[in-house]
Amino acid sequence: MTHGTRTGIWLIGARGSVATTTVAGCAALVTGLHPPTGMATETPELAGSGLPPLASLVFGGHDTTDCPLPKRAEQLTTAGVLPHGLAQAVTRELEAADREIRPGGPAPGDTRTDEQLVTAFTHDLTDFRHRIGLDRVVVVNVASTEPASGGVGLPPSSLYAAAALRAGCPYVNFTPSTGLRHPSLAAPLAASGLPHAGRDGKTGQTLLRAVLAPMFRQRALTVRAWSGSNLLGGGDGAALADPEAAAAKNAGKERVLTDTLGTRVEGQVHIDDVPALGEWKTAWDHIAFDGFLGTRMILQTLWQGCDSALAAPLVLDLARLTARAHEKGTAGALKDLAFYFKDPEGTPPASLADQYARLLAFGRTLADPPRPEHPATEPTR
C-alpha cells in the first residue's frame, strides 16, 4: 500500500448496528483506545501483506433510515454493544462518517426505476471517491437480510451491487442477500474484472460448525443428526422472522455440514425473533453421533454473543484485504476469503483450519516483493 493513500469503505446499511460498530471500532483502534481483538489482519501472520492502514480508511454509505451515527452509537452503548464512553470519545469520527451517508432505496413510496436507482447510487460512489480524493472505494453490504428474490427487477442488494460495478468499486457481500449473484449481473461482473467476495459473514453458529464437523469426519465418527436453534433480536431478528429471509440464511448454515461430512444429515436450523434480546443472540446445536460398536453419543454447544461485535472486525478485515487485492490487480472472485463466509465463492474447503491456511497463503500473495540488496560499489577514483 502506497504511503499517504486513502481507501474508502462504503457501507450498505450504513446506520445499522454492524456499520456503526465498524466505524466506531475503527476509530477506537486508530486512537489506541482498544486493541484489535477479533481482527486476523492485525495478527503477525498477515502483518506483511501491505494492507491499507486503519488510519487511512474513510467511511461513507447508503441507508434508508436517518438516525445519525452518534445517536445510533449511544443506543448501542445502552444495549451493551459499545463500551461506555466510546461513543463520546469518537464522536468526531462518527460525525464525519455520517456526513458521507446518502439516502438508499427503494424506500416506501419510491417511484424510481431500477435504472434510476442504480444511476443515483453510482453517482454517490463516484462523488465520494473523487471529492475526497480516495485511491479506491470498497463497497460492503452489511444491511439486514432481504427475502429471497422472486419478483420482477433487481432486489435492493443487487441494485447496490450493480452500482458498485458501474463505479469500478470492489464489492463484498457480508449478508445472505442476492447482491452480485443475480443472473442479470453475471455479464457485467465478468466484464468489470473487479475483485469481489461473499457471501454471508460467518460469525457464530456456522463458525463452530466449520470447526466441529471436520473433527467428526477426521475421527471417523458417524453424525446421525445435527439440529440447531437461533434466538436473536435487533434488526436482523426482525428481518429473519420472514421465512424466505430465514431460508436464505439457513442455506449457508447447512452447506458447511454437507460439504464437510459428504452427505446431508438429518436436522434443521430454526431462527426465532426474540425482540427482548436486543443486539444479542443465542445459538444452540444438538449433535447426535455414533462411536465405536455403534455406541450412541451426543454433543451440545451453546453460543451466546453480540452479532455486531463479532461482525465488525470481520468487515474491517474483508474491506482491507479486498482493497489490497484491487491494488495488486487481482480480478474476480476472491475464493481464498472463504474463511469469513458461510456461503463463499467457488468450492473451497469447508474446514475452518483449511480456510485459514488459504487465507494466510493469499496474504502472502498480496505482499510486496522484497527489495533487492545492492552490493556496495567501489568509489570512483
C-alpha positions as CSV (number, residue, x, y, z in Angstrom):
1,M,0.0,0.0,0.0
2,T,1.5,3.3,-1.1
3,H,2.2,5.7,1.8
4,G,-0.3,8.5,2.0
5,T,-3.2,6.9,0.0
6,R,-6.6,6.7,1.5
7,T,-9.2,3.9,1.0
8,G,-13.0,4.4,1.1
9,I,-15.2,1.9,2.8
10,W,-18.8,2.3,1.5
11,L,-21.3,0.5,3.8
12,I,-24.7,-0.5,2.6
13,G,-26.9,-0.3,5.7
14,A,-24.5,2.4,7.0
15,R,-26.6,3.4,10.0
16,G,-27.2,-0.2,11.2
17,S,-25.7,-1.9,14.2
18,V,-22.8,-3.6,12.3
19,A,-21.9,-0.5,10.4
20,T,-22.0,1.7,13.4
21,T,-19.8,-0.7,15.4
22,T,-17.4,-0.9,12.5
23,V,-17.0,2.8,12.2
24,A,-16.7,3.4,16.0
25,G,-14.4,0.4,16.4
26,C,-12.0,1.5,13.7
27,A,-11.8,4.9,15.3
28,A,-11.2,3.3,18.7
29,L,-8.3,1.2,17.3
30,V,-6.7,4.2,15.5
31,T,-6.8,6.3,18.6
32,G,-5.4,3.5,20.7
33,L,-8.5,3.2,23.0
34,H,-8.9,-0.6,22.4
35,P,-6.8,-3.4,20.9
36,P,-7.8,-5.0,17.6
37,T,-9.4,-8.1,19.1
38,G,-11.0,-10.4,16.5
39,M,-9.1,-8.9,13.5
40,A,-7.0,-11.5,11.7
41,T,-5.5,-8.8,9.6
42,E,-3.8,-7.3,12.7
43,T,-2.1,-10.5,13.6
44,P,1.6,-11.2,12.8
45,E,0.7,-13.8,10.2
46,L,-0.8,-11.1,7.9
47,A,1.3,-8.2,9.0
48,G,3.4,-8.1,5.9
49,S,0.5,-8.2,3.4
50,G,0.6,-4.5,2.6
51,L,-3.0,-3.8,3.7
52,P,-4.3,-0.3,4.0
53,P,-3.7,1.1,7.5
54,L,-6.8,1.5,9.6
55,A,-6.0,5.2,9.9
56,S,-6.3,5.5,6.1
57,L,-9.9,4.3,5.9
58,V,-12.7,6.8,5.1
59,F,-16.3,5.7,5.7
60,G,-19.5,6.5,3.9
61,G,-22.5,4.6,2.8
62,H,-26.2,4.3,1.9
63,D,-29.1,3.8,4.2
64,T,-32.9,4.3,4.2
65,T,-33.0,5.5,7.8
66,D,-32.0,8.9,9.1
67,C,-30.8,8.2,12.7
68,P,-27.4,9.9,12.9
69,L,-24.4,7.7,13.7
70,P,-23.6,9.4,17.0
71,K,-27.1,8.7,18.2
72,R,-27.0,5.2,16.9
73,A,-23.7,4.7,18.8
74,E,-25.4,5.9,22.0
75,Q,-28.2,3.4,21.5
76,L,-25.6,0.6,21.1
77,T,-23.9,1.8,24.3
78,T,-27.2,1.4,26.2
79,A,-27.6,-2.0,24.6
80,G,-24.2,-3.1,25.9
81,V,-22.6,-3.4,22.4
82,L,-20.2,-0.5,22.7
83,P,-18.3,0.2,25.9
84,H,-19.3,3.2,27.9
85,G,-17.6,6.4,26.9
86,L,-16.6,5.2,23.4
87,A,-19.3,7.0,21.5
88,Q,-18.3,10.3,23.1
89,A,-14.6,9.6,22.5
90,V,-15.1,9.1,18.8
91,T,-17.9,11.5,18.1
92,R,-15.9,13.4,15.6
93,E,-15.2,10.3,13.5
94,L,-18.8,9.2,13.7
95,E,-20.0,12.6,12.6
96,A,-17.5,12.6,9.7
97,A,-18.8,9.2,8.5
98,D,-22.4,10.3,9.0
99,R,-21.9,13.3,6.7
100,E,-21.0,10.8,3.9
101,I,-24.1,8.7,4.2
102,R,-26.6,9.1,1.3
103,P,-30.2,8.1,1.0
104,G,-30.7,4.5,-0.1
105,G,-33.6,2.8,-1.7
106,P,-36.1,1.9,-2.8
107,A,-37.8,3.4,0.2
108,P,-41.6,3.0,0.7
109,G,-43.3,5.1,-2.0
110,D,-40.1,5.3,-4.1
111,T,-41.2,5.6,-7.7
112,R,-37.7,5.4,-9.3
113,T,-37.0,2.7,-11.7
114,D,-34.1,0.2,-11.2
115,E,-32.1,2.1,-13.7
116,Q,-32.7,5.4,-12.0
117,L,-31.7,3.9,-8.6
118,V,-28.5,2.3,-9.9
119,T,-27.6,5.6,-11.6
120,A,-28.1,7.5,-8.4
121,F,-26.1,5.1,-6.3
122,T,-23.3,5.1,-8.8
123,H,-23.1,8.9,-8.7
124,D,-22.9,8.7,-4.9
125,L,-20.0,6.3,-5.1
126,T,-18.0,8.2,-7.7
127,D,-18.7,11.5,-6.0
128,F,-17.3,10.1,-2.7
129,R,-14.2,8.8,-4.4
130,H,-13.4,12.0,-6.4
131,R,-14.5,14.6,-3.9
132,I,-12.3,13.2,-1.1
133,G,-9.5,12.0,-3.3
134,L,-9.7,8.4,-2.4
135,D,-7.4,5.8,-4.1
136,R,-10.3,3.3,-4.3
137,V,-13.6,2.5,-2.7
138,V,-14.7,-0.9,-1.4
139,V,-18.5,-1.4,-1.2
140,V,-19.5,-3.7,1.7
141,N,-23.1,-4.8,2.2
142,V,-24.0,-5.1,5.9
143,A,-27.7,-4.4,5.5
144,S,-30.4,-6.6,7.1
145,T,-31.1,-9.8,5.2
146,E,-33.7,-9.4,2.4
147,P,-36.3,-12.0,1.4
148,A,-35.4,-14.3,-1.4
149,S,-35.9,-12.5,-4.7
150,G,-38.9,-13.7,-6.7
151,G,-40.3,-10.5,-8.3
152,V,-39.6,-8.5,-11.4
153,G,-36.5,-6.4,-11.4
154,L,-33.4,-6.4,-9.1
155,P,-33.7,-6.8,-5.3
156,P,-32.2,-3.9,-3.3
157,S,-28.9,-5.7,-2.6
158,S,-28.4,-6.2,-6.3
159,L,-29.1,-2.6,-7.1
160,Y,-26.3,-1.5,-4.9
161,A,-24.0,-4.3,-6.3
162,A,-24.8,-3.1,-9.9
163,A,-23.8,0.5,-8.8
164,A,-20.6,-0.8,-7.4
165,L,-19.7,-2.4,-10.7
166,R,-20.5,0.7,-12.7
167,A,-18.4,2.8,-10.3
168,G,-15.5,0.5,-10.6
169,C,-15.6,-0.5,-6.9
170,P,-14.6,-3.9,-5.4
171,Y,-17.6,-5.5,-3.6
172,V,-18.1,-7.6,-0.5
173,N,-21.4,-9.1,0.4
174,F,-21.4,-9.8,4.2
175,T,-25.1,-10.8,4.1
176,P,-27.1,-13.7,2.7
177,S,-28.9,-11.4,0.3
178,T,-28.5,-11.8,-3.5
179,G,-26.0,-9.0,-4.3
180,L,-23.8,-9.8,-7.2
181,R,-25.3,-13.3,-7.6
182,H,-28.3,-12.1,-9.6
183,P,-28.2,-13.7,-13.1
184,S,-28.5,-10.3,-14.8
185,L,-25.2,-9.1,-13.2
186,A,-23.1,-12.1,-14.4
187,A,-22.0,-10.5,-17.6
188,P,-21.2,-7.0,-16.2
189,L,-19.4,-8.7,-13.3
190,A,-17.2,-10.7,-15.6
191,A,-16.5,-7.7,-17.8
192,S,-15.6,-5.5,-14.8
193,G,-12.6,-7.5,-13.7
194,L,-13.2,-6.3,-10.2
195,P,-12.3,-8.4,-7.1
196,H,-15.4,-9.4,-5.1
197,A,-16.1,-11.6,-2.1
198,G,-19.1,-13.1,-0.3
199,R,-21.5,-14.1,1.0
200,D,-23.0,-14.1,4.5
201,G,-20.4,-13.5,7.2
202,K,-19.5,-16.4,9.4
203,T,-19.7,-15.1,13.0
204,G,-21.2,-17.7,15.4
205,Q,-23.1,-20.9,14.9
206,T,-21.6,-21.7,11.5
207,L,-18.1,-20.8,12.7
208,L,-18.5,-23.5,15.3
209,R,-19.8,-26.0,12.7
210,A,-16.8,-25.3,10.5
211,V,-14.6,-26.4,13.4
212,L,-16.6,-29.3,14.7
213,A,-17.7,-31.0,11.5
214,P,-14.2,-31.8,10.4
215,M,-13.5,-33.3,13.8
216,F,-16.2,-35.8,13.4
217,R,-15.1,-36.7,9.9
218,Q,-11.4,-37.0,10.8
219,R,-12.1,-39.2,13.8
220,A,-14.5,-41.4,11.6
221,L,-17.4,-40.7,13.9
222,T,-20.8,-41.0,12.2
223,V,-23.1,-38.0,12.6
224,R,-26.7,-39.1,12.7
225,A,-28.4,-35.8,13.2
226,W,-27.4,-32.1,13.6
227,S,-30.1,-29.7,14.7
228,G,-29.8,-26.1,15.7
229,S,-31.8,-23.1,17.0
230,N,-31.1,-19.4,17.0
231,L,-32.7,-16.8,19.2
232,L,-31.9,-13.2,18.3
233,G,-33.4,-9.7,18.4
234,G,-32.4,-6.4,16.8
235,G,-33.0,-5.6,13.2
236,D,-31.6,-8.9,12.0
237,G,-34.0,-10.8,14.2
238,A,-37.0,-8.9,12.8
239,A,-35.7,-9.4,9.2
240,L,-35.2,-13.1,9.7
241,A,-38.7,-13.5,11.1
242,D,-39.6,-13.6,7.4
243,P,-39.5,-17.3,6.4
244,E,-37.9,-16.5,3.0
245,A,-35.2,-14.5,4.6
246,A,-34.5,-17.2,7.2
247,A,-34.3,-19.8,4.4
248,A,-31.6,-17.8,2.7
249,K,-29.7,-17.6,6.0
250,N,-30.1,-21.3,6.7
251,A,-28.8,-22.4,3.3
252,G,-25.3,-21.3,4.3
253,K,-25.5,-22.9,7.7
254,E,-26.5,-26.3,6.2
255,R,-23.9,-26.1,3.4
256,V,-20.9,-26.4,5.7
257,L,-22.2,-29.7,7.1
258,T,-23.0,-31.2,3.7
259,D,-19.6,-30.1,2.3
260,T,-17.6,-31.4,5.2
261,L,-19.5,-34.6,6.1
262,G,-20.1,-35.5,2.4
263,T,-23.8,-36.1,2.9
264,R,-26.9,-34.3,4.1
265,V,-27.6,-35.2,7.7
266,E,-31.0,-35.2,9.5
267,G,-31.9,-32.0,11.3
268,Q,-32.8,-28.4,10.7
269,V,-31.9,-24.9,12.0
270,H,-34.7,-22.7,13.4
271,I,-34.4,-19.0,13.7
272,D,-36.7,-17.2,16.2
273,D,-37.1,-13.4,16.6
274,V,-36.9,-12.5,20.3
275,P,-37.0,-8.7,20.5
276,A,-36.2,-8.7,24.2
277,L,-32.7,-10.0,23.3
278,G,-31.9,-6.7,21.5
279,E,-28.4,-6.9,19.9
280,W,-27.6,-10.3,21.4
281,K,-28.1,-13.8,20.1
282,T,-28.1,-17.4,21.4
283,A,-27.3,-20.3,19.1
284,W,-27.7,-23.9,20.3
285,D,-26.7,-27.1,18.4
286,H,-27.6,-30.7,19.2
287,I,-25.4,-33.3,17.5
288,A,-26.2,-37.0,17.7
289,F,-23.4,-39.3,16.6
290,D,-22.3,-42.9,16.7
291,G,-19.0,-44.1,18.1
292,F,-17.2,-47.5,18.2
293,L,-19.5,-50.5,18.1
294,G,-22.4,-48.2,17.4
295,T,-22.4,-46.5,20.8
296,R,-24.7,-43.5,20.6
297,M,-23.5,-40.2,21.9
298,I,-24.4,-36.6,21.9
299,L,-22.6,-33.2,21.8
300,Q,-24.4,-30.0,22.6
301,T,-23.0,-26.5,22.1
302,L,-24.3,-23.1,23.3
303,W,-23.0,-19.9,21.8
304,Q,-24.1,-16.5,23.2
305,G,-22.7,-13.4,21.6
306,C,-23.2,-9.9,20.2
307,D,-23.5,-10.2,16.4
308,S,-22.3,-6.6,15.8
309,A,-19.2,-7.0,17.9
310,L,-18.5,-10.4,16.1
311,A,-19.1,-8.9,12.7
312,A,-17.3,-5.6,12.8
313,P,-13.7,-6.9,12.9
314,L,-14.5,-9.2,10.0
315,V,-15.9,-6.3,8.0
316,L,-12.7,-4.3,8.6
317,D,-10.6,-7.4,7.6
318,L,-12.5,-8.0,4.4
319,A,-12.5,-4.4,3.3
320,R,-8.7,-4.2,3.8
321,L,-8.0,-7.5,2.1
322,T,-10.3,-6.7,-0.9
323,A,-8.8,-3.2,-1.2
324,R,-5.3,-4.6,-1.3
325,A,-6.3,-7.3,-3.8
326,H,-7.7,-4.5,-6.1
327,E,-4.5,-2.5,-5.7
328,K,-2.5,-5.6,-6.7
329,G,-4.6,-6.2,-9.8
330,T,-6.4,-9.3,-8.6
331,A,-9.6,-9.9,-10.6
332,G,-12.7,-11.9,-10.0
333,A,-14.0,-13.9,-7.0
334,L,-11.7,-13.9,-4.0
335,K,-12.1,-17.5,-3.2
336,D,-9.3,-17.5,-0.6
337,L,-11.5,-15.4,1.7
338,A,-13.9,-18.3,2.4
339,F,-12.6,-18.2,6.0
340,Y,-15.0,-15.3,6.5
341,F,-18.2,-16.7,4.9
342,K,-21.0,-19.2,5.2
343,D,-21.6,-19.4,1.5
344,P,-18.3,-18.5,-0.1
345,E,-17.4,-18.1,-3.7
346,G,-16.4,-21.2,-5.6
347,T,-15.9,-24.6,-3.9
348,P,-13.3,-24.0,-1.2
349,P,-12.7,-26.5,1.7
350,A,-15.4,-26.2,4.4
351,S,-13.0,-26.8,7.3
352,L,-12.1,-23.5,9.1
353,A,-8.5,-24.7,9.5
354,D,-8.1,-25.3,5.8
355,Q,-9.7,-22.0,5.0
356,Y,-7.4,-20.2,7.4
357,A,-4.4,-21.8,5.7
358,R,-5.7,-20.5,2.3
359,L,-6.2,-17.0,3.8
360,L,-2.6,-16.8,5.0
361,A,-1.4,-18.0,1.6
362,F,-3.5,-15.3,0.0
363,G,-2.0,-12.8,2.3
364,R,1.5,-13.7,1.2
365,T,0.5,-13.1,-2.4
366,L,-0.6,-9.6,-1.5
367,A,2.8,-8.7,0.0
368,D,5.2,-6.6,-2.0
369,P,8.3,-8.5,-3.1
370,P,11.4,-7.7,-1.0
371,R,13.7,-5.0,-2.4
372,P,16.9,-6.4,-3.8
373,E,20.0,-5.6,-1.8
374,H,22.6,-3.7,-3.9
375,P,26.2,-4.6,-3.2
376,A,28.5,-1.8,-2.1
377,T,30.4,-0.3,-5.0
378,E,33.9,0.9,-5.1
379,P,34.1,4.7,-5.1
380,T,35.1,6.3,-8.4
381,R,38.7,7.3,-8.5
